[in-house]
């Protein structure tokens, strides 16, 4: 709000989780934006539909100083598979059957093997595909701020690397990042996929 009030740009873009519109203070936020002279057009976007190798459903709010909300024309692209950014020759692999491995993890591995064979990706925790694994011919699920995705290869497994997480977000390999896995994962999970952001901005400029 302070940025809009100070700079008064012709247009603006805000990205957040879809639950942002369910926020208790969202009506007050919306009223404040409109009081500054902006129309608000919500767009629910799955980044996988726009070339990002990740299913990541997010809210993009397009703010414009126009007579009516500006709805963008966002053309869908072909989905990019998880295999596009995985490096099975990298990372620290460990045996699946080792002392201390949780029974729930072993059950997920067994379910994944039954569906996809000896090589697949799975959430290390969670529901949904966390119980069955995931076909690597599809985009990966949402990259979060914590280690979530595990790769399975035969009788061994490893967590997704920080470089792979950044690639799943469509960051180029030249992206500078901290020399710290946990911090990089946190930043990656909080980021807007650059490719999705670029396409939305381009559509905004074209429509304007």
C-alpha positions as CSV (number, residue, x, y, z in Angstrom):
1,X,0.0,0.0,0.0
2,X,2.8,2.5,0.9
3,X,4.5,1.8,-2.4
4,X,1.3,2.4,-4.4
5,X,0.6,5.6,-2.5
6,X,4.1,7.0,-2.9
7,X,4.9,6.0,-6.5
8,X,1.5,6.0,-8.0
9,X,2.4,3.7,-10.9
10,X,0.0,3.2,-13.8
11,X,-0.1,-0.5,-13.0
12,X,1.0,-3.0,-10.4
13,X,1.2,-6.7,-9.9
14,X,0.9,-8.7,-6.7
15,X,1.5,-12.4,-6.3
16,X,0.3,-14.5,-3.3
17,X,-1.4,-17.7,-2.4
18,X,-5.0,-18.0,-3.5
19,X,-6.1,-17.9,0.2
20,X,-5.0,-14.2,0.3
21,X,-8.6,-13.3,-0.9
22,X,-10.0,-15.2,2.1
23,X,-7.9,-13.1,4.5
24,X,-10.0,-11.3,7.1
25,X,-8.5,-7.9,6.2
26,X,-8.7,-8.5,2.4
27,X,-11.9,-6.4,2.0
28,X,-10.1,-3.5,3.8
29,X,-7.0,-4.0,1.7
30,X,-9.1,-4.0,-1.5
31,X,-10.9,-0.8,-0.4
32,X,-7.6,1.0,0.3
33,X,-6.2,0.0,-3.1
34,X,-9.4,1.2,-4.8
35,X,-9.3,4.5,-2.8
36,X,-5.9,5.2,-4.4
37,X,-7.6,4.9,-7.8
38,X,-6.8,1.3,-8.8
39,X,-8.9,-1.4,-10.3
40,X,-8.1,-4.9,-9.1
41,X,-8.4,-8.0,-11.4
42,X,-7.6,-11.4,-9.8
43,X,-6.1,-14.1,-11.9
44,X,-5.7,-17.7,-10.6
45,X,-2.6,-19.2,-12.4
46,X,-1.1,-22.6,-12.4
47,X,2.5,-21.9,-13.3
48,X,2.8,-25.3,-15.0
49,X,0.4,-24.0,-17.6
50,X,3.0,-21.3,-18.5
51,X,6.2,-23.3,-19.0
52,X,7.3,-23.7,-15.4
53,X,8.0,-27.4,-14.6
54,X,6.0,-27.2,-11.4
55,X,2.3,-27.3,-10.5
56,X,2.1,-24.1,-8.5
57,X,-1.3,-22.4,-8.2
58,X,-1.0,-18.8,-7.2
59,X,-3.0,-15.6,-7.3
60,X,-1.8,-12.7,-9.4
61,X,-3.7,-9.5,-8.7
62,X,-3.4,-7.0,-11.6
63,X,-3.7,-3.4,-10.4
64,X,-4.4,-0.7,-13.0
65,X,-5.5,2.9,-13.0
66,X,-8.2,2.2,-15.5
67,X,-12.0,2.5,-15.7
68,X,-12.5,-1.3,-15.3
69,X,-10.4,-4.2,-14.0
70,X,-7.9,-5.4,-16.6
71,X,-8.2,-9.1,-17.3
72,X,-5.2,-10.5,-19.0
73,X,-5.0,-13.0,-21.9
74,X,-2.7,-15.7,-20.7
75,X,-2.0,-18.4,-23.2
76,X,-1.3,-21.8,-21.9
77,X,1.9,-23.6,-22.8
78,X,2.8,-27.2,-23.0
79,X,3.7,-28.8,-19.6
80,X,7.4,-29.3,-18.9
81,X,8.2,-32.6,-17.1
82,X,10.1,-33.0,-13.9
83,X,12.8,-34.9,-15.8
84,X,13.8,-31.6,-17.4
85,X,15.7,-30.5,-14.3
86,X,16.6,-33.6,-12.4
87,X,20.2,-34.9,-12.2
88,X,20.2,-38.5,-11.1
89,X,24.0,-38.5,-11.0
90,X,24.1,-35.8,-8.4
91,X,23.2,-35.5,-4.7
92,X,23.8,-37.7,-1.7
93,X,22.0,-41.0,-2.0
94,X,21.2,-43.3,0.9
95,X,19.7,-46.8,1.1
96,X,15.9,-46.9,1.4
97,X,16.0,-49.8,3.7
98,X,18.1,-48.5,6.6
99,X,17.7,-48.4,10.4
100,X,15.4,-45.6,11.5
101,X,13.6,-45.1,8.1
102,X,9.9,-44.3,8.9
103,X,7.3,-46.9,8.1
104,X,5.2,-44.2,6.3
105,X,8.2,-43.4,4.1
106,X,8.7,-47.1,3.2
107,X,4.9,-47.3,2.4
108,X,5.2,-44.3,0.0
109,X,8.2,-46.0,-1.7
110,X,6.3,-49.2,-2.1
111,X,3.2,-47.4,-3.5
112,X,5.4,-45.5,-5.9
113,X,7.2,-48.6,-7.1
114,X,3.9,-50.2,-7.8
115,X,2.8,-47.3,-9.9
116,X,6.0,-46.1,-11.6
117,X,8.6,-48.8,-11.3
118,X,12.1,-48.3,-9.7
119,X,12.6,-44.6,-10.5
120,X,10.2,-41.8,-9.5
121,X,9.7,-38.8,-7.3
122,X,7.6,-38.4,-4.2
123,X,6.8,-36.0,-1.4
124,X,8.7,-37.1,1.7
125,X,5.6,-36.1,3.7
126,X,2.1,-35.0,3.1
127,X,-1.1,-36.3,1.5
128,X,-2.3,-36.9,-2.0
129,X,0.7,-37.8,-4.2
130,X,2.6,-38.1,-0.9
131,X,1.0,-41.5,-0.5
132,X,1.6,-42.7,-4.0
133,X,4.6,-41.0,-5.6
134,X,4.5,-38.9,-8.8
135,X,5.2,-39.6,-12.5
136,X,8.4,-37.7,-13.5
137,X,6.8,-37.1,-16.9
138,X,4.6,-34.5,-15.3
139,X,5.6,-31.2,-13.7
140,X,6.6,-31.6,-10.1
141,X,4.3,-30.5,-7.3
142,X,4.7,-27.2,-5.4
143,X,8.2,-26.4,-4.2
144,X,8.0,-25.4,-0.6
145,X,10.3,-23.6,1.8
146,X,11.4,-26.9,3.3
147,X,12.9,-30.1,1.9
148,X,9.8,-32.0,0.6
149,X,10.6,-33.9,-2.6
150,X,12.6,-37.1,-2.6
151,X,13.9,-39.0,-5.6
152,X,13.8,-42.8,-5.7
153,X,16.2,-44.8,-7.8
154,X,16.2,-48.6,-7.3
155,X,17.1,-49.3,-3.7
156,X,18.3,-45.7,-2.8
157,X,16.8,-42.3,-2.4
158,X,17.8,-38.7,-1.9
159,X,16.1,-35.3,-1.3
160,X,15.8,-32.7,-4.1
161,X,18.9,-30.6,-4.3
162,X,18.8,-26.8,-3.9
163,X,19.9,-26.4,-7.6
164,X,17.0,-28.7,-8.7
165,X,14.5,-26.7,-6.6
166,X,15.6,-23.5,-8.2
167,X,15.4,-25.1,-11.7
168,X,11.9,-26.3,-10.8
169,X,11.1,-22.6,-10.2
170,X,12.5,-21.7,-13.6
171,X,15.5,-19.9,-12.3
172,X,18.4,-20.0,-14.7
173,X,21.6,-21.9,-13.7
174,X,23.4,-18.6,-13.4
175,X,21.3,-17.5,-10.5
176,X,23.3,-16.4,-7.5
177,X,22.3,-18.1,-4.3
178,X,23.6,-18.6,-0.7
179,X,26.0,-21.3,-0.1
180,X,23.6,-22.9,2.3
181,X,21.1,-25.6,1.3
182,X,18.4,-24.8,3.9
183,X,18.4,-21.0,3.2
184,X,18.3,-21.6,-0.6
185,X,15.4,-23.9,-0.2
186,X,13.6,-21.4,2.0
187,X,14.1,-18.6,-0.6
188,X,13.1,-20.9,-3.5
189,X,9.9,-21.9,-1.8
190,X,9.0,-18.3,-1.2
191,X,9.9,-17.1,-4.7
192,X,7.7,-16.3,-7.7
193,X,8.8,-18.5,-10.7
194,X,10.6,-16.0,-13.0
195,X,9.1,-17.4,-16.1
196,X,5.5,-17.1,-14.8
197,X,6.2,-13.6,-13.6
198,X,7.7,-12.6,-16.9
199,X,4.7,-13.9,-18.9
200,X,2.2,-12.2,-16.7
201,X,4.1,-8.9,-16.9
202,X,4.3,-9.2,-20.7
203,X,0.6,-9.8,-20.9
204,X,0.0,-6.8,-18.7
205,X,2.2,-4.6,-20.9
206,X,0.4,-5.9,-24.0
207,X,-3.0,-5.3,-22.6
208,X,-2.1,-1.8,-21.3
